[in-house]
Amino acid sequence: HSGCIDNELLHTEKAYVARLNLLDQVFCAKLMEEANKGTFPVDVVKNIFSNISSINAFHSQFLLPDLEKRMGEWESTPRIGDILQKLTPFLKMYAEYVRNFDNAMELLKQWTDRSPQFKATIQEIQSQEACGCLTLQHHMLEPVQRVPRYEMLLKDYLKKLPQDDPDRQNSEKSLEIIATAATHSNSALRKSENLKKLMEIYEMLGEEEDIVNPSNEFIKEGHILKLAARNTSAMERYLFLFNNMLLYCVPKFSLGGTKYTVRTRIGIDGMKVLETTNEDYPHTFQVSGKERTLELQASSEQNKADWIKAFRKTIEIFQQKNESFKNALKDVEEVSNAELGKRAPRWIRDNEVTMCMKCKESFNALTRRRHHCRACGYVVCWKCSDNKVALEYDGNKMNKVCRDCLSILSGETRAEGKKKGILEIEAAQFTDSSIMCGFLQYCEKTKPWQKVWCVIPEKECLVLYLYGAPQDVKAQCTIPLLGYSVDDSARPTDPPACFRLSQSKSIHNFAADTEELKQRWLKVIRVAVTGELICFATGCTGPRRSNL
């Protein structure tokens, strides 16, 4: 009666185990081998593949052999419910894999951009026949899709099973547990669909706009006409609407498929949409944001209505999120700094916020869940609550607290620039308001060359900060530029586009990707070493010491 379903189960299980093997024994093993040579960090590989080897071991050593054995004795024991029930305790492994999925995709993207060897290792495997012309990302989706597949197969099996069949009870029990796990997978799949879409758009925009981020949700795209101020003919434009911004683009001719250039990025914050009537042009409407106001013409009344509806809904959701965030902050009877840790705070309710009250990243069910700081009661994400400190009101037990409470309670004042504090300024904070930032190769004295993210911040325009990566929260080192001498004469042993900063015994070597980029850095550094760099943030000029 349900032999075909069991065959399908066995058949798909074999294919699945082959795919797990490819992920675990080929991709992960090869990247590990490369990482052990010191080419890129071992932890990166571990964090990408998460617990794939446990999932592989379970399926290849237990579930698949059990299914194969059962198919052989189907005549005497025609049932699968009891075997699938063995799967249920192991679904926790899937929860962990699914939870890590976003993070894995992000790391994959980062390191493919950052390390040529990392990229080459993956491409080499992808070109093999076993890979079936599919990308690593594609194969990694497989475990996320597998649990919903079991759910479907079980539902079909139960439909065809007689009411009084001895396998019914086991099968129903398994289905209940598998169905719960499947909802987690499905919501991760929706998110990965969104990320896939963001990757496509990123490529269409010439890989220049930084939009691939789980907090950006794609909503709508399409051709539109823009009305010119001087009644000339309308111009062809293209819109990408996201939950938090609108990208207003110009089509760009290219041989490699459709490409666009972003003219303006308009934030949804404060955006308004109006229907307009224009004698000469039908189907017009206006989008006005802080950055710019656009007069647009849709292709039909229906198309215009669709756009207006999409804009209004996006604006409404954005405002609700912002409102709930502001209200939550407003309602807090804050525990004063003096009482912090001595008095239990009022906890802000989970449903009062949609984003972390410290880093403002949006919460979601999978990768960014809500946590409470036990000192101030704020709702924060795991990244912002990954600290523990003893709280007096709780009998000095160790409790989870947010970063800010940690620094108050442990008496660290970050602003005073102790040796530790000076490096602890997040790269991202600086990058947003820097005079100059970007990747350079760096080598100190005779150490090996390494790629670093360099920033000269507006606020400290005479200091060069070196970070391991653009999102690092701590700098590897700082170079106070004042008084250094700059030398960019070519030496035979140096890489191209190289320059040196030296002062008595310390010598720092840098190399840029292109000669043009090198000249841009030198222009800024040559001024900074004289102490005359204008601090854009304050409008003041640094001390004039040209004779150093």
C-alpha positions as CSV (number, residue, x, y, z in Angstrom):
1,H,0.0,0.0,0.0
2,S,2.7,2.4,0.7
3,G,5.7,0.6,-0.8
4,C,6.2,3.5,-3.2
5,I,6.6,5.9,-0.4
6,D,9.2,3.7,1.4
7,N,11.1,3.4,-1.8
8,E,11.0,7.1,-2.3
9,L,12.2,7.5,1.3
10,L,15.1,5.1,0.8
11,H,16.0,6.6,-2.6
12,T,16.0,10.2,-1.4
13,E,17.9,9.2,1.8
14,K,20.7,7.7,-0.3
15,A,21.0,10.9,-2.4
16,Y,20.9,13.0,0.8
17,V,23.7,11.0,2.4
18,A,25.8,11.4,-0.7
19,R,25.3,15.2,-0.4
20,L,26.2,15.2,3.3
21,N,29.3,13.3,2.5
22,L,30.2,15.9,-0.1
23,L,29.8,18.7,2.4
24,D,31.6,16.9,5.3
25,Q,34.3,14.8,3.7
26,V,35.1,16.9,0.6
27,F,34.3,20.6,1.1
28,C,34.9,20.8,4.9
29,A,37.9,18.4,4.8
30,K,39.7,20.2,2.0
31,L,39.1,23.7,3.5
32,M,40.3,22.4,6.9
33,E,43.4,21.0,5.2
34,E,44.1,24.4,3.7
35,A,43.3,26.2,7.0
36,N,45.8,24.1,8.9
37,K,48.5,25.5,6.7
38,G,47.7,28.9,8.2
39,T,46.2,30.3,5.0
40,F,42.9,31.3,6.7
41,P,41.6,30.7,10.2
42,V,40.5,27.1,11.2
43,D,37.6,28.7,13.1
44,V,36.1,30.1,9.9
45,V,35.8,26.6,8.5
46,K,34.3,25.3,11.7
47,N,31.7,28.1,11.9
48,I,30.7,27.6,8.3
49,F,30.1,23.9,8.5
50,S,28.7,24.0,12.0
51,N,27.7,20.4,13.1
52,I,27.5,18.9,9.6
53,S,29.7,16.0,10.5
54,S,27.3,14.9,13.3
55,I,24.4,15.1,10.9
56,N,26.4,13.1,8.4
57,A,27.4,10.4,10.9
58,F,23.8,10.0,12.1
59,H,22.3,9.5,8.6
60,S,25.1,7.5,7.1
61,Q,25.7,5.2,10.1
62,F,22.2,4.8,11.5
63,L,19.2,6.0,9.6
64,L,20.2,4.9,6.1
65,P,21.4,1.3,7.2
66,D,18.2,0.9,9.2
67,L,16.1,1.9,6.2
68,E,18.0,-0.4,3.8
69,K,17.6,-3.3,6.3
70,R,13.9,-2.7,6.6
71,M,13.4,-2.6,2.8
72,G,14.9,-6.0,2.7
73,E,12.5,-7.5,5.2
74,W,9.4,-5.4,4.0
75,E,7.3,-8.6,3.5
76,S,7.3,-9.5,7.2
77,T,7.5,-6.0,8.7
78,P,5.9,-3.4,6.4
79,R,6.4,-0.3,8.5
80,I,8.6,2.9,8.8
81,G,7.1,4.8,11.7
82,D,9.3,3.0,14.2
83,I,12.4,3.9,12.2
84,L,11.5,7.5,11.7
85,Q,10.8,7.8,15.4
86,K,14.5,7.2,16.0
87,L,15.1,10.4,14.0
88,T,13.2,12.6,16.4
89,P,15.8,12.9,19.2
90,F,18.3,13.9,16.6
91,L,16.3,16.9,15.2
92,K,18.1,19.1,17.8
93,M,21.1,18.8,15.5
94,Y,19.1,20.3,12.7
95,A,17.9,23.2,14.9
96,E,21.6,24.0,15.5
97,Y,22.5,23.8,11.8
98,V,19.5,26.0,10.8
99,R,20.3,28.5,13.5
100,N,23.8,28.9,12.2
101,F,22.8,29.0,8.5
102,D,22.7,32.8,8.1
103,N,26.0,33.2,9.8
104,A,27.5,30.4,7.6
105,M,26.4,32.2,4.4
106,E,27.8,35.5,5.6
107,L,31.2,33.9,6.5
108,L,31.3,32.2,3.1
109,K,30.7,35.5,1.3
110,Q,33.3,37.4,3.4
111,W,36.1,34.8,3.1
112,T,35.5,34.2,-0.7
113,D,36.0,38.0,-1.1
114,R,38.9,38.1,1.3
115,S,41.1,35.1,0.7
116,P,42.1,33.9,-2.9
117,Q,43.1,30.5,-1.6
118,F,39.7,30.0,0.2
119,K,37.9,30.9,-3.1
120,A,40.1,28.7,-5.2
121,T,39.6,25.6,-2.9
122,I,35.9,26.0,-3.2
123,Q,35.9,26.6,-7.0
124,E,38.1,23.6,-7.6
125,I,35.6,21.3,-5.8
126,Q,32.6,23.0,-7.5
127,S,34.1,22.1,-10.9
128,Q,34.1,18.4,-10.1
129,E,31.5,16.1,-11.4
130,A,30.3,15.0,-8.0
131,C,29.2,18.6,-7.4
132,G,26.8,18.5,-10.4
133,C,27.6,22.1,-11.4
134,L,26.1,23.4,-8.2
135,T,27.6,25.9,-5.7
136,L,28.6,25.1,-2.1
137,Q,25.8,27.4,-0.9
138,H,23.3,25.3,-2.9
139,H,24.5,22.0,-1.3
140,M,24.4,23.6,2.1
141,L,20.7,24.3,1.7
142,E,20.1,20.6,1.6
143,P,20.0,19.8,5.3
144,V,17.7,22.8,5.8
145,Q,15.3,21.3,3.2
146,R,15.5,17.7,4.4
147,V,13.3,18.0,7.5
148,P,10.3,19.5,5.6
149,R,10.8,16.6,3.1
150,Y,10.4,14.0,5.9
151,E,7.2,15.7,7.0
152,M,5.7,15.5,3.4
153,L,6.6,11.8,3.0
154,L,5.2,11.0,6.4
155,K,1.9,12.8,5.7
156,D,1.6,10.8,2.4
157,Y,2.4,7.6,4.2
158,L,-0.3,8.2,6.9
159,K,-2.9,9.1,4.3
160,K,-2.6,5.6,2.8
161,L,-2.3,3.8,6.1
162,P,-5.4,1.9,7.4
163,Q,-6.8,3.4,10.6
164,D,-6.0,0.2,12.6
165,D,-2.5,-0.3,11.3
166,P,0.0,-1.1,14.1
167,D,2.4,1.5,12.6
168,R,-0.1,4.3,12.9
169,Q,0.7,5.3,16.5
170,N,4.5,5.5,15.9
171,S,4.0,7.4,12.6
172,E,1.6,10.0,14.1
173,K,4.0,10.6,17.0
174,S,7.0,11.1,14.6
175,L,5.0,13.4,12.4
176,E,4.0,15.6,15.3
177,I,7.7,16.2,16.3
178,I,9.0,16.4,12.7
179,A,6.4,19.0,11.8
180,T,7.5,21.3,14.6
181,A,11.1,21.0,13.4
182,A,10.0,21.6,9.8
183,T,8.5,25.0,10.7
184,H,12.0,26.2,11.8
185,S,13.5,25.0,8.6
186,N,10.8,26.6,6.5
187,S,11.4,30.0,8.0
188,A,15.1,29.6,7.4
189,L,14.4,28.7,3.8
190,R,12.3,31.9,3.4
191,K,15.2,33.9,4.7
192,S,17.7,32.1,2.5
193,E,15.4,32.9,-0.5
194,N,15.6,36.5,0.5
195,L,19.4,36.3,0.8
196,K,19.6,34.7,-2.6
197,K,17.6,37.5,-4.0
198,L,19.9,40.1,-2.3
199,M,22.9,38.4,-3.9
200,E,21.3,38.6,-7.3
201,I,20.6,42.3,-6.9
202,Y,24.1,42.9,-5.5
203,E,25.4,41.4,-8.8
204,M,23.1,43.5,-10.9
205,L,24.4,46.6,-9.2
206,G,28.0,45.7,-10.2
207,E,28.8,44.4,-6.7
208,E,29.2,47.9,-5.5
209,E,26.3,48.4,-3.1
210,D,26.6,46.8,0.3
211,I,23.1,45.3,0.5
212,V,23.6,41.6,1.4
213,N,22.6,41.7,5.0
214,P,19.9,39.5,6.7
215,S,18.2,42.7,8.1
216,N,17.5,43.9,4.5
217,E,14.3,42.4,3.2
218,F,13.6,42.6,-0.5
219,I,10.0,43.7,-1.3
220,K,9.5,44.8,-4.9
221,E,11.4,45.8,-8.0
222,G,10.5,47.1,-11.5
223,H,10.8,49.5,-14.4
224,I,9.5,53.0,-13.9
225,L,9.7,56.3,-15.8
226,K,11.0,59.5,-14.1
227,L,9.4,62.8,-15.1
228,A,12.0,65.5,-15.8
229,A,11.5,69.0,-14.3
230,R,11.7,70.6,-17.8
231,N,8.8,68.9,-19.6
232,T,11.2,66.8,-21.8
233,S,10.3,63.2,-22.3
234,A,10.3,60.9,-19.3
235,M,13.4,58.8,-18.6
236,E,13.7,55.1,-18.0
237,R,14.6,54.2,-14.4
238,Y,14.5,51.0,-12.2
239,L,13.4,50.7,-8.6
240,F,14.4,48.2,-5.9
241,L,12.3,48.5,-2.7
242,F,13.5,47.0,0.6
243,N,12.0,47.1,4.1
244,N,14.3,50.0,5.0
245,M,15.3,51.7,1.8
246,L,14.6,52.4,-1.9
247,L,17.3,52.1,-4.5
248,Y,16.6,54.4,-7.4
249,C,18.6,53.2,-10.4
250,V,19.6,53.9,-14.0
251,P,19.8,51.0,-16.4
252,K,23.3,50.5,-17.6
253,F,24.2,48.8,-20.9
254,S,26.3,45.7,-20.4
255,L,27.0,42.5,-22.2
256,G,26.8,40.3,-19.1
257,G,23.1,40.6,-18.4
258,T,21.0,43.3,-16.8
259,K,23.0,45.9,-14.8
260,Y,22.0,49.0,-13.0
261,T,23.8,52.0,-11.4
262,V,22.4,53.3,-8.1
263,R,21.6,57.1,-8.5
264,T,20.1,57.5,-5.0
265,R,19.5,55.5,-1.9
266,I,16.4,56.8,-0.1
267,G,15.7,55.7,3.5
268,I,12.1,54.6,4.3
269,D,12.5,56.6,7.5
270,G,10.4,59.7,6.9
271,M,9.3,58.7,3.4
272,K,5.9,59.9,2.0
273,V,4.1,58.7,-1.1
274,L,1.5,60.9,-2.9
275,E,-0.8,60.3,-5.9
276,T,-0.4,63.1,-8.3
277,T,-2.3,64.2,-11.4
278,N,-0.5,65.5,-14.4
279,E,-2.2,66.7,-17.5
280,D,0.4,65.5,-19.9
281,Y,1.4,62.2,-18.2
282,P,-1.0,59.5,-16.9
283,H,-0.4,57.2,-13.9
284,T,2.0,59.5,-12.0
285,F,2.9,59.5,-8.3
286,Q,5.5,61.1,-6.1
287,V,7.9,59.5,-3.6
288,S,9.6,62.0,-1.3
289,G,12.3,61.0,1.2
290,K,14.9,62.9,3.3
291,E,17.5,62.4,0.5
292,R,15.4,63.2,-2.5
293,T,11.9,63.7,-4.1
294,L,11.0,61.7,-7.2
295,E,8.2,62.3,-9.7
296,L,7.4,58.9,-11.2
297,Q,5.2,57.6,-13.9
298,A,3.9,54.0,-13.9
299,S,3.1,51.9,-16.9
300,S,-0.6,51.6,-16.1
301,E,-3.2,52.5,-13.4
302,Q,-2.8,49.0,-12.0
303,N,1.0,49.2,-11.9
304,K,0.7,52.6,-10.1
305,A,-1.7,51.2,-7.6
306,D,0.6,48.3,-6.9
307,W,3.6,50.5,-6.3
308,I,1.7,52.9,-4.0
309,K,0.3,50.0,-2.0
310,A,3.8,48.4,-1.6
311,F,5.4,51.8,-0.5
312,R,2.6,52.5,2.0
313,K,2.7,49.1,3.5
314,T,6.5,49.2,3.8
315,I,6.4,52.7,5.4
316,E,3.7,51.6,7.8
317,I,5.7,48.5,9.0
318,F,8.8,50.6,9.3
319,Q,7.0,53.2,11.4
320,Q,5.5,50.6,13.7
321,K,8.9,49.1,14.4
322,N,10.4,52.5,15.1
323,E,7.4,53.5,17.3
324,S,7.6,50.4,19.4
325,F,11.4,51.0,19.8
326,K,10.9,54.6,20.9
327,N,8.0,53.7,23.3
328,A,10.0,51.0,24.9
329,L,12.8,53.4,25.6
330,K,10.4,56.1,26.8
331,D,8.6,53.8,29.3
332,V,11.7,52.5,31.0
333,E,12.0,53.6,34.6
334,E,15.7,53.4,34.3
335,V,17.7,52.0,37.1
336,S,20.2,54.8,37.9
337,N,23.9,54.0,37.5
338,A,24.3,54.1,41.2
339,E,21.6,51.4,41.7
340,L,22.7,49.2,38.8
341,G,23.0,45.6,40.0
342,K,21.7,46.6,43.4
343,R,18.1,46.8,42.4
344,A,16.2,44.5,40.0
345,P,15.2,46.4,36.8
346,R,11.8,46.4,35.2
347,W,12.1,44.1,32.2
348,I,11.0,45.5,28.9
349,R,8.5,43.2,27.4
350,D,9.6,41.1,24.4
351,N,6.7,42.4,22.2
352,E,7.6,46.0,22.9
353,V,10.7,45.9,20.7
354,T,11.5,44.5,17.3
355,M,15.2,45.3,17.3
356,C,18.0,45.0,19.8
357,M,18.0,48.1,22.0
358,K,21.8,48.3,21.8
359,C,22.9,47.5,18.3
360,K,19.4,48.1,16.7
361,E,19.7,44.8,14.6
362,S,16.2,43.4,13.9
363,F,15.2,40.3,15.9
364,N,14.0,37.2,14.2
365,A,13.0,33.7,15.2
366,L,16.2,32.0,14.1
367,T,19.4,33.8,14.3
368,R,18.7,36.8,16.4
369,R,16.5,36.0,19.4
370,R,15.6,38.2,22.3
371,H,17.6,38.2,25.6
372,H,17.2,40.4,28.6
373,C,20.0,42.3,30.3
374,R,19.6,41.4,34.0
375,A,21.0,44.7,35.1
376,C,19.1,47.4,33.1
377,G,16.2,45.2,31.8
378,Y,16.7,46.1,28.1
379,V,15.9,43.6,25.4
380,V,19.1,42.8,23.5
381,C,20.4,40.3,21.0
382,W,22.9,37.5,21.9
383,K,25.8,39.5,20.6
384,C,25.1,42.3,22.9
385,S,24.3,40.1,26.0
386,D,27.3,37.8,25.8
387,N,28.8,39.0,29.1
388,K,28.3,37.8,32.7
389,V,28.9,39.8,35.9
390,A,27.9,39.3,39.6
391,L,24.7,41.2,40.5
392,E,24.2,42.2,44.1
393,Y,20.4,42.0,44.1
394,D,20.7,38.3,43.0
395,G,22.9,37.3,45.9
396,N,26.0,38.1,43.8
397,K,25.3,35.3,41.3
398,M,26.7,35.6,37.8
399,N,24.1,37.1,35.4
400,K,23.9,37.9,31.7
401,V,24.3,41.7,31.1
402,C,24.6,44.0,28.1
403,R,28.0,45.5,27.2
404,D,27.1,49.0,28.6
405,C,26.2,47.6,32.0
406,L,29.3,45.4,32.0
407,S,31.5,48.4,31.6
408,I,29.7,50.4,34.3
409,L,29.7,47.4,36.8
410,S,33.2,46.4,36.1
411,G,34.4,50.0,36.5
412,E,35.8,50.2,33.0
413,T,35.4,53.7,31.6
414,R,36.1,53.3,27.9
415,A,36.6,56.9,27.0
416,E,39.7,57.4,29.1
417,G,41.8,55.6,26.6
418,K,43.6,53.2,28.8
419,K,45.9,51.0,26.7
420,K,43.0,48.6,26.2
421,G,40.4,51.3,25.5
422,I,42.2,53.0,22.7
423,L,42.0,49.9,20.5
424,E,38.4,49.1,21.5
425,I,36.7,51.5,19.1
426,E,34.7,49.5,16.6
427,A,35.9,49.6,13.1
428,A,32.3,50.0,11.8
429,Q,31.9,53.2,14.0
430,F,35.0,54.8,12.5
431,T,34.4,53.7,9.0
432,D,31.1,55.6,8.8
433,S,32.9,58.9,9.6
434,S,36.4,58.4,8.3
435,I,38.7,60.6,6.2
436,M,40.0,57.5,4.5
437,C,39.4,53.8,4.9
438,G,40.0,50.6,3.0
439,F,42.0,47.4,2.7
440,L,45.8,47.5,2.4
441,Q,48.5,44.8,2.6
442,Y,50.6,45.4,5.7
443,C,54.0,44.1,6.9
444,E,55.9,45.1,10.0
445,K,59.7,44.7,9.7
446,T,60.3,41.2,8.6
447,K,56.9,39.6,9.5
448,P,54.7,38.1,6.7
449,W,52.4,40.4,4.7
450,Q,48.7,40.4,5.8
451,K,45.6,42.1,4.6
452,V,44.3,44.7,7.1
453,W,41.4,47.2,7.1
454,C,42.9,50.6,7.6
455,V,41.0,53.7,8.9
456,I,41.9,57.3,9.5
457,P,39.0,58.6,11.5
458,E,37.7,62.1,11.3
459,K,37.8,62.5,15.1
460,E,41.5,61.4,15.3
461,C,42.8,62.5,11.9
462,L,46.4,62.0,12.9
463,V,46.1,58.3,13.7
464,L,46.0,55.3,11.4
465,Y,44.0,52.4,12.9
466,L,44.6,48.8,11.6
467,Y,41.8,46.2,11.9
468,G,41.7,42.6,10.9
469,A,38.3,43.2,9.2
470,P,35.8,46.0,8.6
471,Q,33.4,44.7,11.4
472,D,36.0,44.0,14.1
473,V,35.3,45.7,17.4
474,K,39.0,46.0,18.3
475,A,41.9,47.4,16.4
476,Q,45.1,45.2,16.0
477,C,47.3,48.3,16.4
478,T,47.4,52.1,15.9
479,I,50.1,54.2,14.3
480,P,50.1,57.9,15.4
481,L,51.2,59.4,12.1
482,L,52.6,62.6,13.4
483,G,56.3,62.9,12.6
484,Y,56.6,59.7,10.6
485,S,58.5,60.0,7.3
486,V,56.9,58.6,4.2
487,D,58.8,56.8,1.5
488,D,57.4,55.3,-1.7
489,S,60.5,54.7,-3.7
490,A,60.3,51.3,-5.4
491,R,62.6,48.6,-3.9
492,P,63.1,45.3,-5.9
493,T,61.8,43.1,-3.1
494,D,58.6,45.0,-2.5
495,P,55.2,44.2,-4.0
496,P,53.8,46.8,-6.5
497,A,52.1,50.0,-5.2
498,C,54.1,49.9,-2.0
499,F,55.0,52.6,0.5
500,R,56.7,52.8,3.9
501,L,56.2,54.8,7.1
502,S,59.3,55.0,9.3
503,Q,60.3,56.8,12.5
504,S,63.6,56.0,14.3
505,K,63.5,52.2,14.7
506,S,59.9,51.4,13.7
507,I,59.1,50.7,10.0
508,H,55.7,49.9,8.7
509,N,55.3,48.6,5.1
510,F,52.0,49.0,3.2
511,A,50.9,47.9,-0.3
512,A,47.7,49.0,-2.1
513,D,45.8,47.1,-4.7
514,T,46.4,49.8,-7.3
515,E,48.8,52.7,-7.9
516,E,45.8,55.1,-7.9
517,L,44.6,53.9,-4.5
518,K,48.2,54.2,-3.1
519,Q,48.3,57.8,-4.3
520,R,45.0,58.5,-2.5
521,W,46.3,57.1,0.8
522,L,49.6,59.0,0.4
523,K,47.8,62.3,-0.2
524,V,46.1,62.0,3.2
525,I,49.1,60.5,5.1
526,R,51.6,63.1,3.8
527,V,49.5,65.8,5.3
528,A,48.9,63.9,8.6
529,V,52.6,63.3,9.3
530,T,53.1,67.1,9.3
531,G,50.2,67.5,11.8
532,E,48.3,69.7,9.5
533,L,45.3,67.5,8.7
534,I,42.0,69.3,9.0
535,C,39.7,67.5,11.4
536,F,36.4,67.5,9.4
537,A,34.4,66.6,12.5
538,T,35.4,69.7,14.4
539,G,36.6,72.0,11.6
540,C,39.8,72.5,13.5
541,T,43.2,72.2,12.1
542,G,45.7,69.9,13.8
543,P,48.8,71.4,15.4
544,R,51.2,72.8,12.8
545,R,54.6,71.2,13.2
546,S,56.2,71.1,9.9
547,N,59.7,70.8,11.3
548,L,59.3,67.5,13.0
